[in-house]
Amino acid sequence: MSALKSPLKQGQVQYLYRHAIGGFFEFPTENARQLIPSFMSPVEPHHGQSVLSVMAFDFSGSSVGEYGELVLSVPVAPRFVKGKPVPRAAFFPFLVGTTTKASRDHAIELWHLPHFMDDIDIKFDVGEHEITVSAAHGGSKILDMRITDYEWEPVEHYYQAFEHDASGTYMATMAMNAQFSENEEERGNIEIYPHAFTKGLDPDGVNNTPFRELWMRDGKQTFDPLETIGPGGA
């Protein structure tokens, strides 16, 4: 993993991961708008249908050690900044869960991310052409998601993540360097269970087959310093 480390510019923060997997699922725009600030626009692949992004990370190296992370987001319109790479996608994470208190405190302080405030259990089951993540808390399941692979290639992709709380509106820009596989073969699936972690979702409204699946392995995630782009609010 040390070979992945590269010199960082001032203020940058880097995380190493074994696996980062994501599923993109259609769900009602009415539900999406309940999860993001009113001044943001969810991406709609079809009228009335927005996107639920479910991402899971198996972090192998960071300033707070190894940990697992589960991120629920709504893809939103990106912000184009002169002189910076065009983002591949932009997200509003509305809930994050981690397996350790140290990683949770770190992300809240540094990135203003909203967290489920207990440790959760995250397990990855890696097969030859698929990977499954299972998340649970207190003996109750949160979700199970299975993602499949396609062709692999090395990539450097740029993404944006937005956050909004009482102190301000923020944008994080990140680069993802990894071996990357993506497909729209609709072979994966998700099962969302009744739980406090998923209470913002109408499980009957979420299509349990992803229209897009991605899998990154043996990679690094590099964040530029967090930018304040607007005022805070309720």
LUMKE-196106 format. One record per residue: x, y, z of N, C-alpha, C, CB in turn. Coordinates in steps of 0.001 Angstrom, whole numbers, plus 524288, in hexadecimal, padded with zeros to 5 digits. Each point is the difference from the previous one (the first is absolute). Glycine has a CB too. Layout:
N
    n_xx    n_yy    n_zz   ca_xx   ca_yy   ca_zz    c_xx    c_yy    c_zz   cb_xx   cb_yy   cb_zz
       X       Y       Z       X       Y       Z       X       Y       Z       X       Y       Z
...
//
This chain:
234
    n_xx    n_yy    n_zz   ca_xx   ca_yy   ca_zz    c_xx    c_yy    c_zz   cb_xx   cb_yy   cb_zz
   80329   7FB54   80000   7FCD7   804AC   80000   80357   804F0   80000   7F90F   7FB0C   804A8
   80B8E   804C7   7FDA4   80343   804A6   80060   8015B   8022E   7FAB3   80390   7FCA1   80842
   7FC92   7FFF9   7F3BA   80155   801CA   7FAC4   7FBDB   803AE   7FDD1   804DA   7F7AD   7FE8E
   7F671   8082E   803A2   7FBDA   8036A   7FE29   80095   80582   80209   7FA33   7F85B   7FF88
   808C0   80854   8048D   80085   80527   8024F   802FE   80394   7FC4E   7FFC2   7FC18   80906
   7FE6F   808B3   7F683   8028E   803D6   7FCB8   80073   80518   80302   7FC8A   7FBB2   7F7D2
   80730   807B5   80697   8008D   804F4   802C4   7FAE6   8031D   7FFDE   8098F   8001D   7FDC0
   7F4DF   801EF   806B1   7FB29   802F3   80053   8011E   805D2   7FFE8   7FBD9   7F8B9   80506
   800AB   80A25   7F884   8004E   805AB   8002E   7FE1F   801CF   80552   7FE9F   800B9   7F63B
   8029F   8041B   80B15   7FE96   8020A   80523   7FA17   7FFB0   800D1   807D2   805FF   7FFCC
   7F6A8   7F7BB   80499   7FA87   7FFAD   8015D   7FD30   7FB3F   7FDF9   80029   8095E   80026
   80248   7F39C   7FC62   7FD71   7FB58   7FE02   7FFFB   7FBA4   8041D   802BC   80280   7F6E2
   7F954   7FA24   808C7   7FF75   7FB8A   8038A   7FF32   7FB2B   7FCA8   7FC28   8059B   8074F
   80681   7F61F   7FA18   7FFCD   7FB4C   7FCC7   7FE80   7FB3A   8033F   806C5   803DD   7FA16
   7F62A   7F8B8   80364   7FE44   7FB19   8024F   80141   7FB9C   7FC1F   7F8BD   8048D   8053C
   8090D   7F70E   7FCC6   800E4   7FB65   7FCBF   7FBA5   7FC0A   800FA   809CE   80181   8002A
   7F4A3   7FBB8   7FBB5   7FBD9   7FC2F   800AB   80123   7FB03   7FCF4   7F9A8   8074B   80156
   8047D   7F46A   800D2   80041   7FAF7   7FD48   7FBB1   7FFB5   7FBE3   803CF   7FBB0   8080A
   7F77B   805E2   7F9A9   7FB7D   7FFD2   7FC83   7FC94   804CA   800F6   8003F   7F617   7FFDB
   7FDA4   80C03   7FBED   7FBE4   803F0   8003E   7FBEA   7FE55   7FC02   80640   80767   802DC
   7F502   7F7A8   7FEF2   7FBFB   7FE17   7FC78   7FB3F   8038B   80048   80342   7F6C8   8010B
   7F9F9   80980   7FA95   7FB6E   80359   7FFDB   7FBBF   7FDDB   7FC8C   805BC   80777   801A6
   7F56B   7F952   80008   7FB71   7FECC   7FCD9   7FCAF   804DF   7FF77   80023   7F69D   802F1
   7FD95   80A19   7F86B   7FCBA   80485   7FEE9   7FA85   7FE05   7FEB5   807C7   8055B   7FCB5
   7F472   7FC4F   80680   7FAC2   7FDD4   7FFD0   7FC00   8045A   7FF24   802C8   7F89E   805EA
   7F98D   80693   7F6A1   7FBDD   803D6   7FF50   7FC54   7FFDE   804AE   800A4   7FF1D   7F638
   7FDAE   80595   80B6A   7FC02   8007A   8040A   7FD2C   80528   7FF2B   80542   7FA86   80674
   7F635   8063D   7FBED   7FCCB   8048C   7FEBF   802AC   80530   80145   7F83A   7FA7C   801A0
   8074A   8093A   7FAC6   8022B   80537   800E8   7FD94   8027F   804D2   8018D   80100   7F666
   7F98A   7FDD6   80AA9   7FD75   80208   804B7   80302   7FE5E   804E1   7F74C   7FFB3   7FB75
   80A82   7FB7E   804BB   80331   7FE1D   80461   80556   8029B   80002   7FB4B   7F76F   7FFBB
   8071F   80927   7FBA7   80524   80275   7FF9B   7FFE9   80592   80213   801F9   7FA66   7F847
   7F9F9   80887   80672   7FFB6   80575   801AF   7FF6B   80081   805EC   7FC0A   80237   7F760
   801FE   7F9C0   80B27   7FFA6   8000F   805B2   80555   7FF63   8029A   7F70B   7FC50   7FF3F
   80CDF   801F6   7FDBF   8051D   7FEAB   80234   8043E   80404   7FED5   7FD74   7F6C7   7FF24
   80164   80D0E   7FD80   803E6   803E1   7FE84   7FDDA   80576   800E5   803CC   7F9D6   7F95E
   7FF99   80A26   8070C   7FE0F   80560   800A8   7FCBD   801B7   7FB51   807DA   80216   80577
   7F489   80171   7FB81   7FC55   801A7   7FBF3   802AC   802C5   7FB7A   7F93C   800C2   806D9
   80B70   8016E   7FA09   802AA   802DD   7FBD3   80352   7FC6E   7FC86   8001B   807D1   805D2
   80005   7F32B   7FB3D   802D6   7FC50   7FCC1   7FC2F   7FCF2   7FC93   80717   7FF50   806D3
   7FADB   7FEEC   7F4A8   7FCBB   7FD3A   7FC40   801DA   7FA60   7FF67   7FE31   8086A   7FB48
   7FE79   7F3C1   805D1   80199   7FA93   7FF31   8004A   7FEBC   7FA31   7FBEA   7FD84   8088F
   80793   7FEFB   7F617   8006A   7FE1F   7FA9F   7FB82   7FC40   7FEF8   809E0   8010A   80007
   7F36C   7FFC2   7FB8C   7FBA3   7FC9B   7FE8C   8013D   7FD1C   7FAEE   7F9AC   80619   8047B
   80752   7F4CD   7FBCA   800A1   7FD06   7FB1E   7FAEA   7FF91   7FCFD   8072C   7FAFD   8042B
   7F46C   80546   7FEB5   7FACD   80013   7FDAD   7FCAE   803CA   8032A   800D1   7F699   7FCB3
   7FB6F   80BE1   800BA   7FCB7   803BF   802BD   7FD52   7FD6D   804B6   7FE95   804E0   7F789
   801FD   7FDA3   80CF1   7FDA3   7FE07   804C5   80328   7FBF0   802D4   7F7BB   801E5   7FBFD
   80CB0   7FC85   801A0   8036B   7FC18   80263   80584   80238   800A1   7FA9A   7F8B8   7FC0B
   80749   8076F   808B0   80555   801B3   80125   8035E   7FB3C   80135   7FCB9   808B3   8036F
   807E3   7F83C   7FECB   803CE   7FBCE   800BD   801A2   7FFB1   805B6   8032E   80127   7F6C7
   7FC93   7FA33   80B56   8024A   7FED2   8051A   80543   7FD77   7FF0D   7F719   7FEE9   8044D
   80D0C   80381   7FDBD   80540   7FDC5   7FFB2   8014C   7FD67   80531   802D3   806DD   7F96E
   7FEAE   7F438   8064F   801BA   7FD1A   804A1   805B2   7FE7F   7FF22   7F6CB   7FC84   801E4
   80CB2   805AF   80148   80595   7FEFB   7FF83   80203   7FD7C   80508   80104   807A1   7F9C3
   8027C   7F4A7   805AE   8027A   7FD80   8047E   805DD   7FFD1   7FF20   7F7EB   7FA9C   801C9
   80B19   806CB   8023B   805AC   80049   7FFAD   80273   7FC70   80413   7FF73   80937   7FCA7
   804A8   7F424   801B9   80347   7FCE9   80388   80547   802C3   80047   7FB51   7F759   7FDCC
   80518   80C70   805C8   804B2   80339   80050   8046A   7FD13   802C1   7FA69   80811   8001C
   80A1A   7F7E7   7FD57   8048D   7FD35   80217   80413   803A1   8024C   7FE65   7F91C   7F97D
   8011B   80BFD   8059C   803DF   803A8   801FA   7FDD9   8057F   80043   806FE   7FA66   7FC5E
   7F990   80812   80833   7FE57   80567   800BD   80283   80202   804FD   7F764   7FE78   7FB41
   807CD   80682   805E2   80225   80237   804CB   7FD51   7FDDB   804DC   80236   80808   7FB08
   7F95D   7F550   80437   7FD2D   7FDB1   80471   7FFAA   7FA11   7FF7D   7FACD   80845   800ED
   808C3   7F576   7FC09   80067   7FA5A   7FFAB   7FC5B   7FD96   7FBF8   80291   80016   8093F
   7FCBA   7FAC8   7F728   7FC90   7FD2A   7FC77   7FA5A   8004C   801F3   8076B   7F9F2   7FD87
   7F4FE   80640   7FEC6   7FA7B   7FFFA   8017B   7FC9F   7FF07   7FB34   801D6   8062E   80772
   7F93A   7F88D   7F979   7FC29   7FF84   7FBE0   7FC48   80498   8001E   800BB   7F64A   8005F
   7FD1B   80AF9   7FB1A   7FC7F   80480   7FF9F   7FB96   7FECD   7FC38   8076B   80621   80204
   7F3E0   7FB71   7FF69   7FB64   7FF86   7FCB3   7FDC3   80572   7FF34   7FE18   7F6CA   80343
   8011A   80AB0   7F7C0   7FE43   80547   7FEB4   7FB0B   7FFBA   7FCB0   8094F   80353   80066
   7F295   7FF3A   80172   7FB3A   800A7   7FCF3   7FFDE   80593   7FDEB   7FB2A   7F933   8056D
   8043A   8075E   7F56A   80037   80522   7FD84   7FBD2   80084   7FBD5   80990   80071   801CC
   7F571   80471   7FCD9   7FCD2   80149   7FB6C   8038A   802D4   7FC1D   7F78F   800A1   80569
   80944   7FD4E   7F5ED   802E7   802E4   7FC07   7FD1D   80513   7FE9F   803AF   7F785   7FC6D
   7FF5C   80CBD   80344   7FDD4   8052B   7FEF7   8030D   80296   7FB97   7FD12   800DB   80965
   80109   8039F   7F4E5   802AE   802DF   7FBDD   80568   801A8   801D9   7F762   80327   7FC74
   80CAC   7FBFD   80069   80550   80180   8019B   800D2   805DD   7FFA3   8033C   7F756   7FD02
   80101   80A6E   80543   8019A   8057D   7FFD1   804F6   80043   7FCB7   7FBF3   80210   808F5
   803EB   800D8   7F2C6   80489   80060   7FC89   80359   8049E   801A3   7FAEF   7FBF0   7F893
   80A20   802F5   8084B   803A7   803EF   801F3   80455   800C1   7FC03   7FDF6   7FDA5   80961
   802CB   80721   7F4FA   803FC   80132   7FC13   8055D   7FE53   801F4   7FAA1   8078F   7FCB6
   80831   7F5B0   7FFEB   80549   7FE56   8014D   8004F   7FAE6   802EA   80243   80927   80032
   7F930   7F47F   800FE   7FFFC   7FB03   802C8   7FDA6   7FBC6   7FC87   7FF48   804A9   808AC
   80236   7F65F   7F834   7FDE0   7FBC8   7FCBB   7FA10   7FFC0   8004A   80840   7FB00   8015B
   7F55E   80392   7FA4B   7FA56   7FF4E   7FFE5   7FE9D   7FB29   80339   7FF54   80451   7F707
   7FD34   7FC3A   80CD3   7FEA8   7FB73   80346   7FCED   7FBF2   7FCF3   7FFEB   805C7   807D5
   8013D   7F557   7F93E   7FD0F   7FBB8   7FD80   7FA74   7FFBC   80225   80858   7FAF7   7FEB5
   7F700   8068A   80635   7FADB   80016   8027C   80071   80335   80500   7FD86   7F71C   7FC2C
   7FDF4   80A71   805E1   7FFCF   802E7   804EE   7FBCC   7FD8E   8036F   80315   80867   7FB9E
   7FDC8   7F7B9   8097B   7FC94   7FD4B   803AD   7FEC4   8036E   804B1   803BC   7F776   7FD1C
   7F7AC   807B7   80520   7FEB8   80219   80522   7FF54   7FB5E   803B0   7FB9C   80823   7FC23
   80867   7F6B1   80710   7FF71   7FBAC   803C7   7FC45   8019F   80461   8092D   7FCC9   7FDF1
   7F29E   80043   802C2   7FC4D   80162   80418   800A4   7FCA8   804E0   7F9DD   802DC   7F919
   8092D   7F8EA   806A0   80129   7FD03   804B7   804C4   7FC8A   7FF0B   7F674   8001E   802A0
   80D0B   7FFD6   80143   804CC   7FCE8   7FFCA   80050   7FCB3   804EE   8049F   806DC   7FA80
   7FD03   7F44D   804E4   800FA   7FC9F   80478   80580   7FDDE   7FFC2   7F689   7FDAA   80073
   80BFB   801D0   8040C   80554   7FDF4   80032   80077   7FBDF   80438   8037B   8088A   7FCBF
   800C2   7F488   802F8   800DA   7FBC0   803BE   80317   801AC   804CB   7FFB3   7F9E5   7F892
   80244   80AF3   8078D   80311   801D0   80481   7FE80   8058F   8016F   80766   7FA20   7FD66
   7F913   8071A   8079D   7FEE4   8054D   801D7   80408   803E0   7FDEB   7FBDE   7FC49   80816
   80911   80211   7F791   80419   80392   7FE36   7FEFD   801DE   7FA6F   8065A   7FB7C   805E1
   7F809   800F2   7F6B1   7FEE8   8018B   7FA98   7FB33   80384   7FFB3   80402   7F7A3   7FCDC
   7F834   80753   80670   7FB44   80331   8001D   80141   80593   801CB   7FA9E   7F7EF   801D6
   8083F   80890   8027C   80178   80531   801FB   80338   802FA   7FBF9   7FFE0   7FC89   8092C
   803A7   800C2   7F446   8035D   80259   7FBFB   7FCB7   80243   7FB8F   8072D   7F9A7   80246
   7F514   8035F   7FBB6   7FCEB   801BA   7FB80   7FC32   8045B   80171   800D0   7F70E   7FC3E
   7FD2B   808CA   80874   7FC7C   8042A   801BF   802F8   80521   80079   7FA79   7F972   804CD
   80A19   8065F   7FDA5   8030A   804BE   800CD   8022C   8022C   7FAE6   80241   7FCC6   808DD
   7FFCD   7FFC3   7F3CA   802BC   801C8   7FB54   7FC61   8010F   7FB74   8079D   7FB01   802F6
   7F458   801AE   7FC5A   7FCCA   80044   7FB44   7FA52   80173   800F6   805DE   7F972   7FC4E
   7F897   8075F   8089E   7FAA3   8018B   80153   7FBF4   7FC04   7FE1E   802D6   80952   7FF87
   7FE9A   7F1B9   80079   7FC72   7FBF8   7FE1B   7FC37   7FE4B   80449   806E0   7FCFE   7F9B0
   7F42B   80228   804F5   7FC2F   7FE34   803DE   8009B   7FA25   800ED   7F9C5   80721   7FD46
   806B6   7F754   8079A   80133   7FA95   80148   7FBD6   7FD76   8036E   80961   8023F   7FF44
   7F612   7F8BA   7FFF8   7FD70   7FC98   803C6   803CE   7FF78   80489   7FAAF   7FB02   7F904
   803A1   8063A   80BB9   803BB   800F9   80431   801A8   7FB31   8031E   7FC1B   808AA   8007F
   80280   7F2AD   7FDCB   8020A   7FB29   8023E   80382   7FD51   7FC08   7F7FD   7FF01   805AD
   80B9D   7FDC9   7FC37   802F7   7FCA7   7FC78   7FC4E   7FC34   7FD53   8080A   800D2   805A5
   7F8D5   7FE32   7F55C   7FD13   7FBF5   7FD41   803C8   7FBB5   7FE54   7F943   80698   7FCDC
   80496   7F4EF   801E0   80320   7FB9D   7FE12   7FFA7   7FFE1   7FA0C   7FE73   7FAD2   8085B
   80611   804DB   7F514   8002A   7FFB6   7FA4C   80383   7FB6C   7FE88   7FE83   809D7   7FEFC
   7FF66   7F2A3   7FDD5   80305   7FB7E   7FE43   7FFF0   7FFB5   7FA12   7FDE6   7FB35   80853
   806B1   803A5   7F574   80091   7FF5A   7FA61   8011A   7FA3F   7FED3   80356   80952   7FF01
   7F9D5   7F492   7FD50   800DD   7FAA9   7FE2F   80199   80059   7FA43   7F95C   7FC1E   8067F
   80BAB   802C7   7F86C   80233   800DE   7FAD1   8002D   7FAE0   7FCFC   80554   8078A   80367
   7F80D   7F84E   7F827   80029   7FB85   7FC8B   80350   80123   7FB3B   7F737   7FD4C   80325
   808D4   7FF0E   7F938   80343   800A7   7FB55   7FDFC   8045D   7FC85   80242   7F68E   80065
   7F897   809F8   7FF10   7FDC1   803F9   7FC96   7FBB6   80328   802A5   80229   7FA52   7F882
   7FD84   8055B   80CAF   7FC19   80302   802D1   801D3   80100   80590   7F8E5   7FC2B   7FA6D
   804C1   807C8   807F4   8013D   80152   80565   7FAF0   80186   802B5   80932   802FA   7FD9D
   7F62A   7FB2E   80733   7FB4F   80124   802FF   8017A   802DB   804FB   7FB7C   7F81A   7FC48
   801A6   80C02   804F9   800B4   802B8   804F2   7FB18   7FF28   80343   80604   806CE   7FBE2
   7FACD   7F7FC   80916   7FBB6   7FF5C   803B8   800E3   803CE   80474   7FEBC   7F670   7FD99
   7FD62   80CBA   803A0   8005F   803D6   80437   7FBCE   7FEE0   80408   803A8   806C7   7F9D7
   7FDD9   7F990   80B24   7FC5D   7FEE7   80441   8015C   80361   804B2   7FEC1   7F6C2   7FCCC
   7FDA8   80977   806E4   800D6   80304   804CB   7FCB7   7FD95   80450   801DD   80853   7FAE7
   800AF   7F688   8097B   7FD22   7FDE8   80475   7FD35   7FAF0   7FEDE   7FEF5   808F3   802FC
   8033B   7F3E4   7F97E   7FD95   7FB09   7FEB7   7FBB7   80051   7FBF0   80229   7FD55   808D1
   7FCA9   80762   7F544   7FBF5   800AE   7FC04   80289   80199   7FADB   7F95E   80289   806E3
   804C7   7FB37   7F4DE   8022D   8013F   7FAE9   7FE6C   8057F   7FE3A   7FFD2   7F678   7FDC3
   803E0   80C27   7FF97   7FEF5   80507   7FD80   7FF04   7FF27   7FA37   80594   804B2   806A0
   7FE31   7F8C9   7F6C9   7FF58   7FEC5   7FA77   803FA   7FBE1   7FE61   7FC9B   80918   7FE3A
   80220   7F445   7FD86   80392   7FC8B   7FD38   8001C   801D1   7FA56   7FE30   7F844   8061F
   80687   80847   7F7A9   80078   801AE   7FA8F   8041D   7FCBC   7FD3A   7FD46   80923   80272
   8015C   7F50A   7F8F4   80396   7FCE4   7FCD9   8012F   802F0   7FAF0   7FC7C   7F78D   803E3
   80895   808ED   7FAF0   801E1   802C8   7FB64   8035E   7FC44   7FCC5   7FFC9   808BE   804CD
   7FF94   7F76F   7F611   802F8   7FC91   7FC8C   80401   8031A   7FCE2   7F853   7F9F4   7FF6A
   80B86   8034E   7FE6B   80410   802B8   7FD06   7FF22   7FF60   7FA26   8064A   7FE93   80759
   7FCFB   80435   7F5AA   7FFF5   7FFAD   7FA50   805B2   8001B   7FE51   7F707   80481   7FF16
   80A91   7FF40   7FDCB   80580   80089   7FE9A   802A1   803B6   803D8   7FDFD   7FE4A   7F673
   80715   800C8   80A86   802EF   80322   803B7   803E5   8037A   7FD22   7FEEE   7F902   806D5
   801CC   80BC8   7FB52   803D6   80398   7FDDF   801B5   803C9   80443   7FC10   7FF32   7F6FA
   808C1   802C6   808CE   801AB   803F5   803C4   7FDA2   80548   7FE8D   8086A   7FB15   801A9
   7F5B2   807CC   8023D   7FD82   80508   7FEF6   8019F   8040D   80410   7F869   7FB5D   7FBDF
   806B7   80980   802BA   8000B   80458   803B5   7FB07   80321   7FEEB   80A1D   80063   80087
   7F219   7FF27   802F2   7FAFE   802A3   7FF65   7FF77   80438   8042C   7FBF5   7F7D5   7FC2B
   80156   80C5B   80268   7FF07   80449   803A6   7FA36   80046   8014B   807B1   804FA   7FC6B
   7F72D   7FC00   80894   7FAA9   80056   801DE   7FF7D   804AB   803B7   7FEDE   7F630   7FF06
   7FC40   80B73   801B6   7FECE   8040A   803DB   7FC16   7FDD7   803EF   801BD   8072B   7F962
   7FEBE   7FAB3   80B75   7FC2D   7FEBF   8040F   7FE8C   80512   802BC   803A7   7F6CD   80141
   7F747   809FB   7FF8C   7FE12   804B7   8027F   7FDDE   7FEB1   80563   7FDE9   803F0   7F73E
   8026F   7FFFB   80C40   7FD9B   7FF63   8051A   7FDDB   8053C   801BF   80616   7F899   80245
   7F5E9   8072E   800EC   7FD5B   804C2   801CD   7FE47   7FF20   8059A   7FCF0   8024C   7F6D4
   804B9   8013C   80CA6   7FE44   7FFCB   80565   7FF7A   8058E   8020F   8045A   7F736   80158
   7FAF8   80952   803BA   7FF1D   8052D   8023E   804A8   803A8   7FF4B   7FA18   7FBD9   80672
   80A86   801F7   7F8C1   804B2   80341   7FF9B   8013D   801BB   7FA6F   8035C   7FB5C   807BE
   7FA6C   80220   7F450   80137   80186   7FAA8   7FE8C   7FBD7   7FC09   80725   80566   80380
   7F9B8   7FBF5   7F78C   7FF6D   7FC55   7FBA8   8056F   7FEFF   7FDDB   7F6C9   8032C   7FDC7
   80A95   7F7EA   8017F   80562   7FE87   7FEDA   80050   7FC8B   7FB26   8021A   800A7   80987
   8028D   7FF81   7F3FE   80110   7FC8F   7FB97   80553   7FD77   800C6   7FA78   80592   7F9F9
   805A3   7F54F   8057E   804E3   7FD10   80012   80105   7FDE9   7FA84   7FEC6   7FD8A   80991
   805FF   8031F   7F497   80193   7FDE3   7FAF2   803DD   7FBA3   800F7   7FE8A   808A9   7FB73
   800A9   7F2DE   8020D   8035A   7FB7D   80103   8019D   7FD69   7FAE6   7FB97   7FEA1   808A5
   8090E   7FF1E   7F770   801E1   7FCC2   7FBAC   8000C   7FA5D   801D6   80587   80764   7FC46
   7F898   7F526   80057   8000C   7FA6B   80119   8039C   7FD5D   7FC1E   7F6CC   80046   8039F
   80D71   7FD78   7FE5A   803BF   7FD1C   7FCC5   7FFA3   7FA3F   80187   8061E   807E8   7FF2D
   7F8D0   7F4C4   7FCFB   7FF3F   7FA79   80154   7FF94   7FCBD   7FB0C   7FB7E   80287   8085D
   80485   7F860   7F872   7FE22   7FC6E   7FBFD   7FA09   80050   80023   80804   7F9E2   800C7
   7F592   806D8   7FAAB   7FA8E   80185   7FFC7   7FCEF   7FC83   7FC51   80295   80922   80205
   7F8BE   7F54F   7FFB7   7FC6D   7FD0E   7FCAD   7FA95   80254   800A4   80571   7F7B6   800BF
   7F7D5   808F6   7FADE   7FAC5   80241   80012   7FCA4   7FD38   7FBFA   80387   808BD   802F1
   7F789   7F688   7FE55   7FC89   7FD86   7FC2C   7FA5F   801B9   800DB   80609   7F849   7FF79
   7F6D3   806EF   7FC80   7FA64   800F6   80038   7FD16   7FB0A   7FE62   80160   809A3   7FE0B
   800B6   7F1F2   803AC   7FDCC   7FAEA   7FE93   7FB6D   7FE5B   80371   808C0   7FD8B   7FCD1
   7F657   8055E   80766   7FB9C   7FEEE   80392   8004A   7FA87   8025C   7FA84   8061F   7FAC4
   80A39   7F85D   806DA   800B5   7FADD   80271   80030   80052   805E8   804C3   7FD26   7F81C
   7FC31   8078D   80A00   8004C   800A1   805A7   7FA9E   80086   80273   808AD   80434   7FEE8
   7F745   7FC83   80647   7FB07   800CA   802B2   800F1   8024C   80563   7FC04   7F889   7FB0B
   7FFCE   8095B   8074C   80041   80213   8054F   7FB24   7FE55   802F5   80566   807B5   7FD04
   7FB4A   7F760   80807   7FBA2   7FF0B   8038B   8008D   803F2   8046F   7FF63   7F632   7FDAD
   7FCC2   80D2D   802E6   7FFFE   80408   8040F   7FC32   7FE56   80442   80249   80728   7F975
   7FF95   7F8D4   80B69   7FCDA   7FE15   80452   7FDFA   80487   80359   80534   7F7AA   80000
   7F674   80794   802C7   7FE1F   80404   8039F   80400   800E4   80455   7F6A7   7FD89   7FE09
   80B3A   8073A   8026B   80407   80144   803D7   80045   805EF   80076   8052F   7F7B4   7FDF5
   7FCB1   80A43   80674   800A2   805A3   800B4   80399   80253   7FBD5   7FE90   7FEDA   809A0
   80530   7FE08   7F47B   803AC   801E7   7FC11   7FD37   8011E   7FAD4   80730   7FAE4   80455
   7F4D5   80227   7FA76   7FD57   80070   7FAEF   7FAA1   80289   80073   804D2   7F81B   7FD15
   7FA16   80A6B   80753   7FAB6   80206   800E9   7FE80   80453   7FC2D   8010B   7FDB6   8095E
   802C9   804E7   7F441   7FEBE   80411   7FC3F   7FE4C   7FDFD   7FABA   8063D   80572   80495
   7FA27   7F57A   7FA9E   7FEBA   7FDA5   7FAF5   7FAD6   7FD19   8003E   80980   7FF34   7FE07
   7F3A7   80116   7FDB9   7FB78   7FC9A   7FF52   801EF   7FB27   7FD29   7F981   807A8   7FFBB
   80766   7F403   80301   8025B   7FB64   7FD7F   7FCD2   7FDEB   7FB77   803E6   7FDCF   8087B
   7F6F2   802F8   7F7A9   7FCBA   7FE2A   7FBB3   800CA   80348   7FB18   7F97A   7FCCD   80681
   808B2   807ED   7FA30   800D6   80363   7FB82   8054E   7FF6F   7FD7D   7F9F4   8060A   80411
   809A2   7F73A   7FE83   80548   7FF5D   7FDF8   80034   7FB2F   7FC7D   803D1   8045B   80808
   7FDC2   7FC62   7F327   800C1   7FB8E   7FC78   8048A   7FCC8   80206   7FC79   8050F   7F83C
   802C3   7F5F3   808D4   8042C   7FCEA   80278   80412   7FDF7   7FC2B   7F996   7FD80   806B3
   805EA   803E1   7F451   80403   7FEB0   7FC24   802C5   80500   7FE4A   7FACC   7F820   7FCE9
   80A58   8083F   803B2   802B3   804D4   7FE7B   8003D   80092   7FA12   80550   7FF87   80837
   7F9CF   8054B   7F5EE   800AF   800ED   7FA6D   805BB   800E9   7FEA6   7F6FD   803C1   7FF9E
   80C39   7FD27   80474   805AC   80064   7FF3A   802B7   7FDD9   804D1   7FF02   807EE   7FA20
   8052D   7F525   80500   8032D   7FDD2   80432   805AB   80193   7FF2A   7F9CA   7F864   80115
   808E6   808ED   8032C   8059A   8010F   7FF8D   802ED   7FD53   80468   7FE28   8089A   7FBA8
   806B5   7F62C   80332   80367   7FD49   803B8   8058B   80212   7FF22   7FA31   7F7C0   80026
   80813   80A6B   803F5   8056A   801B7   7FFE1   80309   7FCC9   803FB   7FD6F   80933   7FD2D
   80761   7F559   80170   8031A   7FCEF   803A9   805A2   801EA   8000C   7FA27   7F842   7FE8A
   80853   806E9   8060A   80580   8016E   800C4   800F5   805A5   7FE58   802A4   7F6A5   7FE8F
   7FA51   80CEE   803C0   80022   80564   7FE3B   80113   803EE   8044F   7F9EC   7FD60   7F926
   805D3   80785   80543   800AB   80451   803A1   7FC05   80439   7FEC2   80999   7FDFB   800FC
   7F4BC   804B6   8030C   7FC3A   8043E   7FFA7   802A7   804D9   80237   7F81F   7F9D5   800CD
   80883   80A35   7FBEA   802D7   804AF   80192   7FC5B   804AC   7FFD7   8086E   7FC3F   7FC9D
   7F6DD   8063F   807E9   7FC99   8048C   80082   80323   80502   7FFDD   7F9B4   7FAB2   8052A
   80460   8091D   7F7E1   801E2   80554   80083   7FD9D   8025E   804EC   80104   800F3   7F626
   80123   80377   80BC0   7FDB4   80278   804A4   7FA3D   80153   7FF22   808CE   803A5   8024E
   7F41F   7FBC1   801C3   7FA71   8011F   7FFB9   7FF2C   805C3   7FECA   7FE15   7F8BA   8065A
   7FE31   80864   7F61C   7FECC   80557   7FE88   7FAA5   80196   8022B   8057D   7FF08   7F7D9
   7FA36   805A5   80A4F   7FAF8   80236   80193   7FDBA   802DE   7FB52   802DD   800E1   80982
   7F86D   7FD97   7F4D5   7FDBD   80250   7FB48   7FAE6   802E5   80124   80425   7F8E2   7FAC7
   7FA20   80729   80A25   7FB37   802C0   80131   7FEE6   80003   805D1   7FC98   7FD95   7F747
   7FF45   80523   80A44   7FEA0   8004E   8058F   7FD85   7FAF6   801F2   7FEC6   80998   7FF04
   800D5   7F603   80612   7FD73   7FB87   8025A   7FA37   800FE   800AA   80841   7FDB5   8048E
   7F534   7FEB8   7FE14   7FA6A   80091   800E2   7FDB0   7FAFE   801ED   7FF92   806BE   7F92B
   7FB59   7F960   807AD   7FD43   7FB66   801F6   7FFC2   7FBD4   7FBC5   7FAB2   8059C   80617
//
